[in-house]
Amino acid sequence: MDTIIVGIKRVVDYNVRVRVKPDGSGMATEGLKMSINPFDEIALEAALRLKESGAFLHVVLVAIGPVETEQQLRAGLAMGADRAIRVDAPVAPEPLTVARALHAVAAREQAGLVLLGKQAVDDDHGQTGQMLAALWDRPQATFASAIAVAGNVATVTREIDAGLETLEVDLPAVVTTDLRLNQPRYVKLPEILKAKSKPLAVYRLAELGVEPRRQFTVHAFTAPPVRGGGVRVKDVAELVTVLDARGVLQ
């Protein structure tokens, strides 16, 4: 119960423009800068702040993916995580496989809290946290914009259409993080150097009792249509006429 697990994913950096391969078989990622999924980086920052507050003693990073994923794990260790675990898996494991692997690691580590980003910026599934909570049979709080822990209870504020909703969940629990939760810290060179000596374990899916299964078949990728240019109108009346001609008005 003294450990927070933070799940992270290796994705193309959000500042990089991604293009579809000419044959439509996927995204052209060769040579592009890769980073920690931004929502996961926010989850890591939240975990570090909870540790600094004394609510937990250890922060453990977990990533499911190929050996290249260790680059992002080292970046997370430089931010301040204590150790890291890579579960060796194909380049793009599906959310259920990721959730099963995280469940197995959480059980091994006797985690008191699992923090994840609410979604990944590459596929936008937004499913892993909810699946993990179901597999673990533990409470969940999604899209957190504030987190506080007192004893064995986490208080989570989340944004909903009507305003703010505050939930209390018993620990262990799963919490997914939203953009407005925090601003991840800047990593300095000494922390980057220290991260090289921090422990990083590697498990295989089979060791965790997880069998990867494909549930989805992607037939093709297509780029979004090119956005057309704007139209300048003289007044509101002309604007209404243009919108009506486009079938926007009912």
C-alpha positions in Angstrom: 0.0 0.0 0.0 3.1 2.3 0.1 3.6 2.1 -3.7 2.1 4.2 -6.5 2.2 2.6 -9.9 2.2 4.9 -12.9 1.5 3.5 -16.3 3.2 5.3 -19.2 3.1 4.9 -23.0 5.6 5.7 -25.7 4.0 7.9 -28.3 5.1 10.3 -31.1 5.8 13.7 -29.4 2.7 15.8 -29.5 4.6 18.7 -31.2 5.4 16.5 -34.2 3.2 16.3 -37.2 2.4 12.7 -38.2 1.6 11.6 -41.7 -0.1 8.5 -43.0 2.0 6.0 -44.9 1.5 6.1 -48.7 -0.1 2.6 -48.7 -2.5 3.5 -45.9 -1.2 0.7 -43.6 -0.4 3.0 -40.7 1.4 6.1 -39.5 4.8 7.0 -40.7 6.8 7.3 -37.4 10.3 6.4 -38.6 12.8 9.1 -37.4 10.2 11.0 -35.4 10.8 12.2 -31.9 9.1 9.9 -29.3 8.0 11.0 -25.8 6.0 10.0 -22.8 2.3 10.3 -23.5 1.4 13.8 -22.2 -1.5 12.6 -20.0 0.8 9.9 -18.5 3.4 12.5 -17.8 0.8 14.4 -15.8 0.0 11.2 -13.9 3.6 10.8 -13.0 3.8 14.4 -11.8 0.8 13.7 -9.6 2.4 10.5 -8.2 5.6 12.4 -7.4 3.7 15.1 -5.5 1.8 12.5 -3.5 5.1 10.9 -2.6 6.5 14.3 -1.6 3.5 14.9 0.6 4.2 11.7 2.5 1.1 9.8 1.3 3.3 7.1 -0.4 6.9 6.0 -0.2 7.6 4.7 -3.7 6.7 5.5 -7.3 7.1 2.7 -9.8 6.8 3.3 -13.6 5.4 0.6 -15.8 5.4 0.5 -19.6 4.2 -2.2 -21.9 6.1 -2.3 -25.2 9.4 -3.1 -27.0 12.9 -2.3 -25.8 12.7 1.2 -27.3 10.1 2.0 -24.5 13.0 2.1 -22.0 13.9 5.5 -23.3 10.7 6.9 -21.9 11.0 4.9 -18.7 14.5 6.5 -18.2 12.9 9.9 -18.8 10.3 9.1 -16.1 13.0 8.0 -13.7 14.8 11.3 -14.3 11.6 13.1 -13.3 11.8 11.4 -9.9 10.3 7.9 -10.1 12.2 5.3 -7.9 12.3 2.4 -10.3 10.8 1.2 -13.6 9.3 -2.0 -15.1 9.1 -2.8 -18.8 6.7 -5.5 -19.8 8.0 -6.8 -23.2 5.3 -6.7 -25.8 4.6 -5.8 -29.4 4.8 -2.2 -30.6 1.1 -1.6 -30.2 -0.6 -3.8 -27.5 -4.3 -3.3 -27.3 -5.9 -1.7 -24.2 -7.1 -5.0 -22.7 -3.6 -6.5 -22.9 -2.2 -3.4 -21.3 -4.8 -3.5 -18.5 -4.1 -7.2 -17.8 -0.4 -6.6 -17.6 -0.9 -3.6 -15.3 -3.2 -5.7 -13.1 -0.5 -8.4 -12.7 2.1 -5.8 -11.8 -0.2 -4.0 -9.4 -0.8 -7.3 -7.6 2.9 -8.2 -7.5 3.8 -4.7 -6.1 0.8 -4.6 -3.7 0.1 -1.1 -5.1 -2.0 1.3 -3.1 -2.8 3.5 -6.1 -2.4 3.2 -9.9 -2.3 6.4 -11.9 -2.7 6.6 -15.7 -3.4 9.3 -18.2 -7.0 9.4 -19.3 -6.0 8.5 -22.9 -3.1 8.2 -25.2 -2.6 10.9 -27.9 -1.9 8.3 -30.6 -5.0 6.1 -30.6 -7.3 8.0 -28.1 -8.8 4.7 -26.8 -9.3 6.0 -23.3 -10.1 2.5 -22.0 -7.1 1.1 -20.1 -7.8 2.7 -16.7 -11.5 1.5 -16.7 -10.5 -2.0 -17.8 -7.8 -2.2 -15.1 -10.3 -1.2 -12.4 -12.7 -3.9 -13.5 -10.0 -6.6 -13.6 -8.7 -5.5 -10.2 -12.2 -5.2 -8.8 -11.2 -1.8 -7.2 -12.8 1.7 -7.3 -11.9 4.1 -10.1 -12.0 7.9 -10.6 -11.5 9.1 -14.1 -10.5 12.5 -15.7 -9.0 13.8 -12.4 -8.3 17.5 -12.2 -7.3 17.3 -8.4 -6.1 14.4 -6.2 -5.6 14.3 -2.5 -4.9 11.3 -0.3 -5.6 11.0 3.4 -5.1 7.6 5.0 -6.8 4.9 2.9 -9.1 7.3 1.0 -8.4 9.3 -2.1 -10.4 12.4 -2.9 -10.6 13.1 -6.6 -12.1 16.2 -8.3 -13.2 15.7 -11.9 -14.7 18.0 -14.5 -18.1 17.1 -15.8 -20.6 19.0 -18.0 -22.4 20.5 -15.1 -19.2 21.7 -13.3 -17.0 19.8 -10.8 -17.7 16.5 -9.2 -15.8 15.3 -6.1 -15.4 11.6 -5.4 -14.0 9.6 -2.5 -12.6 6.2 -3.3 -11.1 3.6 -1.0 -7.5 2.6 -1.7 -6.3 0.7 -3.6 -7.9 2.4 -6.6 -7.3 3.4 -10.2 -7.2 7.1 -11.1 -6.9 8.6 -14.6 -5.6 12.1 -15.0 -6.8 15.1 -17.1 -4.8 18.0 -18.5 -5.6 20.5 -15.8 -4.3 18.4 -13.0 -0.8 19.9 -13.0 2.2 21.0 -15.0 4.9 18.3 -15.1 8.3 19.4 -13.7 11.3 20.3 -15.8 14.1 17.7 -15.7 17.6 18.9 -15.1 20.8 17.3 -16.3 21.9 15.8 -12.8 18.5 13.9 -12.6 19.0 12.6 -16.1 22.4 11.2 -15.1 21.1 9.7 -11.9 18.3 8.0 -13.8 20.8 5.8 -15.7 21.6 3.9 -12.5 18.1 3.5 -11.2 16.7 -0.1 -11.4 14.7 -1.1 -14.5 13.3 -4.6 -14.6 12.0 -6.4 -17.6 9.1 -9.0 -17.5 7.6 -11.0 -20.3 3.8 -11.1 -20.7 3.9 -14.9 -20.2 5.6 -14.3 -16.8 2.7 -12.2 -15.7 0.2 -14.8 -17.0 -1.0 -12.5 -19.8 -1.7 -13.8 -23.3 -1.9 -11.0 -25.9 -5.1 -11.3 -28.0 -6.0 -9.1 -30.9 -9.6 -7.8 -30.7 -9.4 -5.1 -33.4 -8.6 -5.3 -37.0 -7.4 -2.0 -38.6 -8.1 -2.1 -42.3 -6.7 1.2 -43.4 -5.6 4.7 -42.2 -6.6 7.8 -44.0 -5.6 11.4 -43.3 -8.4 13.9 -42.4 -9.7 16.0 -45.3 -8.0 19.2 -46.0 -9.8 22.1 -44.4 -11.2 24.6 -46.8 -10.5 28.3 -46.7 -12.7 30.8 -44.8 -15.3 33.1 -46.3 -15.5 36.8 -45.4 -19.0 38.2 -45.0 -20.2 41.8 -44.8 -22.8 41.4 -42.0 -25.0 39.0 -40.0 -27.6 38.7 -42.7 -25.0 37.5 -45.3 -23.6 35.1 -42.6 -27.0 33.5 -42.1 -27.4 33.2 -45.9 -24.0 31.4 -46.3 -24.7 29.0 -43.3 -28.2 28.2 -44.7 -26.7 27.4 -48.1 -24.3 25.0 -46.5 -27.1 23.2 -44.6 -25.8 24.2 -41.2 -29.0 25.8 -40.0 -32.0 23.7 -39.3 
